[in-house]
């Protein structure tokens, strides 16, 4: 009967550790309203607009030091865009998680977040593309 209490506690600890590894960050400024080579109707957004900001939430993120590069893997679990329209209003759109290419931007690691990776390290995901399920794994330059 003692093990019946240990297993749920171990599972709860694992879930909490996984949740701590989720990282939310903003991927740059979309500038002239272009994501993944699409503008206007091709991406389902209004033609007028600029100052595009794409916010992503990445779960199950992992970073490893590979010498001259970082090996970064994770799962995109939120892909949201805010576009400032000509009248100053904001157009908000949730975008697909699969086959998304990060156009620019970086995330910063926290102290102790990843083994042997100092806190404050900036890791750039520009050009990394997710698979159909929103997963990615890539070597990126330091």
C-alpha positions as CSV (number, residue, x, y, z in Angstrom):
1,X,0.0,0.0,0.0
2,X,3.0,2.4,0.6
3,X,3.8,2.3,-3.2
4,X,0.3,3.5,-4.0
5,X,1.1,6.9,-2.5
6,X,4.6,7.1,-4.0
7,X,3.6,6.6,-7.7
8,X,1.1,9.5,-7.8
9,X,3.6,11.8,-6.1
10,X,6.3,10.8,-8.6
11,X,3.9,11.5,-11.5
12,X,2.9,14.9,-10.1
13,X,6.6,15.8,-9.7
14,X,7.3,14.8,-13.3
15,X,4.4,16.9,-14.6
16,X,5.6,19.9,-12.6
17,X,9.1,19.6,-13.9
18,X,7.8,19.4,-17.5
19,X,5.7,22.5,-16.9
20,X,8.7,24.4,-15.6
21,X,10.5,23.7,-18.9
22,X,7.7,25.5,-21.0
23,X,9.1,28.7,-22.4
24,X,7.1,31.6,-23.7
25,X,8.8,34.3,-25.8
26,X,8.1,36.7,-28.7
27,X,9.5,36.1,-32.1
28,X,10.6,39.5,-33.5
29,X,8.7,42.1,-35.4
30,X,7.0,40.9,-38.6
31,X,7.6,44.3,-40.2
32,X,5.7,44.5,-43.4
33,X,3.2,41.8,-42.6
34,X,4.8,38.7,-44.1
35,X,5.0,35.3,-42.4
36,X,6.4,32.2,-44.1
37,X,6.3,33.9,-47.5
38,X,2.6,34.7,-47.3
39,X,0.8,38.0,-47.2
40,X,-2.8,39.1,-47.2
41,X,-5.3,36.4,-48.2
42,X,-2.6,33.7,-48.5
43,X,-2.3,33.7,-44.7
44,X,-5.9,34.5,-43.9
45,X,-5.2,38.0,-42.6
46,X,-6.1,41.5,-43.7
47,X,-4.0,43.1,-46.5
48,X,-3.4,46.3,-44.6
49,X,-1.3,46.1,-41.5
50,X,2.2,46.1,-40.2
51,X,4.1,45.7,-36.9
52,X,3.4,42.0,-36.8
53,X,4.3,40.4,-33.6
54,X,4.2,36.6,-33.4
55,X,4.1,35.1,-29.9
56,X,5.0,31.5,-29.4
57,X,4.8,29.1,-26.5
58,X,7.1,26.2,-26.6
59,X,6.6,23.2,-24.3
60,X,9.1,20.4,-23.7
61,X,12.0,22.6,-24.7
62,X,15.5,21.1,-24.5
63,X,18.9,22.8,-25.2
64,X,22.2,21.1,-25.4
65,X,25.7,22.5,-26.0
66,X,27.3,21.0,-29.1
67,X,30.5,23.1,-29.2
68,X,30.0,25.8,-31.9
69,X,26.2,25.2,-32.0
70,X,23.2,24.6,-29.8
71,X,21.0,21.6,-30.3
72,X,17.5,22.8,-29.6
73,X,14.3,20.7,-29.6
74,X,10.8,21.3,-28.5
75,X,7.1,21.4,-29.3
76,X,5.3,24.6,-30.3
77,X,2.0,24.7,-28.4
78,X,0.8,28.2,-29.2
79,X,1.4,30.4,-32.3
80,X,-0.4,33.7,-32.1
81,X,-0.1,36.9,-34.2
82,X,-1.0,40.5,-33.4
83,X,-1.1,42.9,-36.3
84,X,-1.5,46.7,-35.9
85,X,-3.9,47.8,-38.6
86,X,-3.8,51.2,-40.3
87,X,-6.5,52.6,-38.0
88,X,-4.5,51.5,-34.9
89,X,-6.7,48.6,-34.0
90,X,-5.2,45.1,-33.4
91,X,-6.0,42.1,-35.5
92,X,-5.3,38.9,-33.6
93,X,-5.0,35.5,-35.2
94,X,-4.0,32.0,-34.0
95,X,-1.7,30.4,-36.6
96,X,-1.0,26.8,-37.4
97,X,1.6,25.0,-35.3
98,X,2.7,22.6,-38.1
99,X,5.1,23.7,-40.8
100,X,5.8,27.0,-39.1
101,X,9.2,28.6,-39.9
102,X,10.4,30.9,-37.2
103,X,11.2,34.1,-39.1
104,X,13.5,35.8,-36.5
105,X,13.9,36.1,-32.8
106,X,15.5,34.3,-29.9
107,X,14.7,33.1,-26.4
108,X,16.7,33.5,-23.3
109,X,17.5,30.7,-21.0
110,X,17.1,31.0,-17.2
111,X,19.8,30.1,-14.7
112,X,19.6,26.3,-14.0
113,X,17.0,25.8,-16.7
114,X,19.2,23.5,-18.9
115,X,22.3,21.6,-17.8
116,X,25.6,23.3,-18.7
117,X,23.7,26.3,-20.3
118,X,24.3,29.6,-18.5
119,X,21.3,31.8,-17.6
120,X,20.8,34.7,-20.0
121,X,22.0,32.7,-23.1
122,X,20.2,33.9,-26.2
123,X,19.3,31.1,-28.7
124,X,18.1,32.2,-32.1
125,X,15.5,30.0,-33.8
126,X,15.4,32.0,-37.1
127,X,14.9,29.6,-40.0
128,X,13.9,26.6,-37.8
129,X,10.7,24.8,-39.1
130,X,8.3,22.7,-37.2
131,X,7.0,19.4,-38.5
132,X,3.2,18.7,-39.0
133,X,2.7,18.3,-35.3
134,X,4.6,21.5,-34.3
135,X,7.7,19.7,-33.1
136,X,11.2,20.9,-34.0
137,X,14.8,19.8,-33.6
138,X,17.7,21.8,-35.0
139,X,21.3,22.8,-34.7
140,X,21.6,26.5,-34.4
141,X,24.6,28.8,-34.3
142,X,25.9,30.2,-31.0
